[in-house]
Amino acid sequence: MISGISEAKLKDWEQAQKPFQLIDVREADERVAHNIGGDWIPLGEIIRRREEISREIPVVFYCRKGIRSQIAIQRLLGTGQFNSDLLFNLTGGIGEG
């Protein structure tokens, strides 16, 4: 099962300075239109660039609606190299901005 994290909880982590990695899995044009920060690894590159993803701290993935970020997590879990307890999907995505 993929764990979700709300935008409010993510803000709590930021305010508490909890270490985590934030990854945007959207395409370049979407990132230009609205960006909440973090690393940028488009969904199509997630497996090839998996070494850029932490295995030590929580990792929060996001996209517009939360679907591609969930797919990214599923693909990473399929490699057997990641702990599901450290991968989070931003619930509902970031919307239109």
Secondary structure, 3 states (H helix, E strand, C coil): CCEEECHHHHHHHHHCCCCCEEEECCCHHHHHHCCCCCEECCHHHCCCCHHHCCCCCCEEEECCCCHHHHHHHHHHHHCCCCCHHHEEEECCCCCCC
